[in-house]
Amino acid sequence: MRLGVPRGLFYYDYKKFITLLFEDTETELVWGEENSDDILSAGSRFVVDEACFPTKLFAGQAASLLEKCDAVLIPRLMKDFSGRWLCPKLLGIPEMLWELPCQDKLFITDPLYFDDSRRLKKSLWELCRKTGMDRKKFSMNFSKAYKYQNDMISGVVHQHVEAAWEFAPAPPAEGEIILPNTFRILLAGHCYNVYDKYANGEIMKKLDALGIGTVTERDAGHKEREKSVAELSLIKTPFWESMVRILGTAMCLKNQIDGIIYLSSFSCGPDAFIIELLKEHIKEIPVMVLKLDEHKGEAGYETRLEAFADLLEHRRSV
Ligand code: SF4
């Protein structure tokens, strides 16, 4: 069976997990291609206008894979290892896709709770049995995949090397001289904004050209993030996983960086809260918010990056 896996939303955190789950089985995984204008316009046709930008890209990915695969994987992710909820739009992604054609080819999983291995295993078995996987093989692969994901979260496997290697900038061409970056900033936001070159307009490359290097949430440990958010003594315990992940990363790294650029999705509910918290708790360094949406204003975008680079220069010179 050819099982399509959309390149969006869960892809950046769970690619290796999915690879291990289907390793040495009859299922051939077909990864979605890089996002593009075509994928975005296909996705925009199938979801409501008010949907966030990453959801539209995800719908376009699923539509494109439906044409080439026997089935397309649509996970219903509920909680990650921390036991916190994912955003409501991620929980309801299968419902968001109800207008896609060939609904019988969408392999929608049962709810997935990564903080409960027995429940997770049961849900994933329901998925894998549909692909014809043998029960014994499933148990072996599940154990391997779950251990990997757990090790990655707890820092036993280095996240940066193991999970983000494919998103690193291309190596220099022969003879090309790379100057050390003058500044270092945190590129904050949901992983599908930070690592998707199409969604963020190749921001890492643009910043690099301005002498600004980037770090991401993969440069802060899970435990350290949790600890630094706990130390803020917020009035309400953070509800969403992304809140701790993004705010915690910023708190952990703020003394090692010159600024923060937050890549925010148009129409994202959690971002509205996270940005306010960032502004409240990060006073030492500049924070700039860039809204990502389908109406890409390249010129305005680049001007803002240049202005941010000027601001960093100015701060250093005074
Ligand atoms: S967290 Fe924001 S960007 Fe991500 S799926 Fe939810 S609404 Fe969309």
Residues whose N, C-alpha, C, O or C-beta is under 5 A from the ligand:
A	BS01	SF4	C52 P54 C87 K89 L90 H190 S265 S267 C268 G269 P270
